[in-house]
Amino acid sequence: MAEHVINGDPPVKVHLRQSGRARRISLRVSRLDGKVTLTHPRGVSQKEALAFAYERADWLRGHVAGVPDVVPVALGAVIPVEGAMVQVIPGRRVGLDGGELTVNGRPEQAARRVASFLKTLARDRLAEASDHYAERLGQRFERISLRDTRSRWGSCSSRGTLMYSWRLIMAPPQVLRYVAAHEVAHLAEMNHSQAFWDGVTRIHGPYATPRRWLREHGQDLHRYQF
């Protein structure tokens, strides 16, 4: 993928991508890291595509500026855990202690140790919530897996495997529980029909508030780099 920098204040790095499926020139600014992708059809030259981007330079700068800053996880960093902001500090073990997350070992290992702790905590909370909602639904799931997905917070396979993003452990507990109820409800309805949403309501109750939180704040959980 070719790169080009649009000079100005500030300069904007543009990643050019040629696509046989594209029918027109398009610009996309990632909400996760501010990466700018300029896609153009094969019949359009890079020069023409870049002219399109230059015409929208001010728009690009505004959108890039609106992307939240990335937060490297290290000693001293402040990160969310179950909806509360905690500071990562040195300690004798890895664990939560009030408003702090203590981490042992060498400083350069802090990010890896914090990620491991959060994944374990996420599995415990998601397994508990999934068991609870599956019992209420009268269904069984096969197993749970955790990933670091950016496009979805969870999924349910036709074989009954529930997949969740482990970053849900950073969201408020009611958000994690809603996602668990949502995926468990798919054990009965593998779609998003009215029957599915009725199932979510039956096992979870009203879900508008946690669903809205995910839409408005979910992408911010990807700011934290481990």
PyMOL commands that set and color helices and strands:
alter all, ss='L'
color gray80, all
select helices_A, chain A and resi 46-55+57-65+107-137+166-170+173-185+194-204+208-223
alter helices_A, ss='H'
color red, helices_A
select strands_A, chain A and resi 2-6+12-19+26-29+36-41+71-72+78-81+84-90+95-97+100-103+143-147+154-156+161-165+224-225
alter strands_A, ss='S'
color yellow, strands_A
deselect
rebuild
show_as cartoon
